[in-house]
Amino acid sequence: MADISIDQVKHVADSARLAITDEEAEAFTKQLDSILEYAEQLNELDTTNVEPTTHVLDSKNVLRKDEPKEWITQEDALNNAPDTKGDYFRVPSILE
């Protein structure tokens, strides 16, 4: 794998609208090189019999089915309210 140059780091920083100094560009170049070297080790693994996945966990939808069911009546709901007006809940005003 080719090494990353300082010009490439500056170009990416400029594309991301980041102002970096020459010292920072040099430090980032070394850091990115070491990261890419570490990632390159993945190419050494034998993945012939490994199925591609989108997630490491075998996730399944655990939500219940959305089915209609009986619920309390409007009258029962209003009976639990501290303040009502007709068929509505009454709440304190928040706007002046």
N, C-alpha and C positions, 0 to 999 in steps of 0.2 A: 504494500500500500504506500502511496506517495505521502511524503510529509506535507503538513500544512504550512504554507508560507505566511509571513507577517502581512503581506499584501492581501492574501485571502481573508485573514482575520479582520483587517481594516475594512475590506469591502463588505463583509457580513455586518460588522458593527455599523458601517455607514448605511447599509440597507435597513437596519433595524433602528436607525436614527439614534445611535448611541455614540457619544463622544468619548473616545478613549485616547490615552496618551501612548507614546511609543513604548514606554516601559510596560504599560498594561497589555499592549498588543503582543509584546514579546512573551510576557508571562502567560497570556491566553494561548499563544501558539504552542508553548511547551505543554500546557495543561490539556489542550485539545489533542495534541499528538499522543499523550499517554492514554487518554480516554479511547482514542481510536485503536491504539495498539491493544488495549484490553478487550475492546469489542471484536477485534480481528480474531481473537482466540475462539470465538463462536464458530468460525469457518472450519476449525479443526475437528469439530464434533461430527460424529456420524448420525445424521438425521434421516437415514433412508427409510426406516420403518416408523417414523413419527408422523402422526396425522397433524395437519395444520389445525390450529385452534384460534378462537377469537378471545378466549379468556382461560386463565389457568384453572378456574373452578368450574365444575359442571353445574352451572346455574339453571334453575328452572323457575317458572312463574309459580309463586306460592300464594297468589291471591285467590280468594274465593270467587265463585261465579257471581256475576252481577245479575241477580234475579230479583224481581219485584216481590215484596212481602208486605204483610199488614204492618201498619205503623200507628202511632197514636193519632187521635183526631185533633183537629184544630182547637176544639174546645178544651181537650185535655192539656194541650201544650199551653194554651193561654191561662189555664188554671194554675200552672206552675210559675207564671210570670209575676214579678213583684208589682208591675204596673201595666195596665192595658187600657186601650181606648177602642171600643167597638171590637172589631176582629183583628186588631193589630197589637204588637208589643209597643209599649211606650218606653222610650229611652231618653236620658238627659241630652239636651242640645250641646253640640260641641262647636258650633259656629256662632259667631256673634253677628 
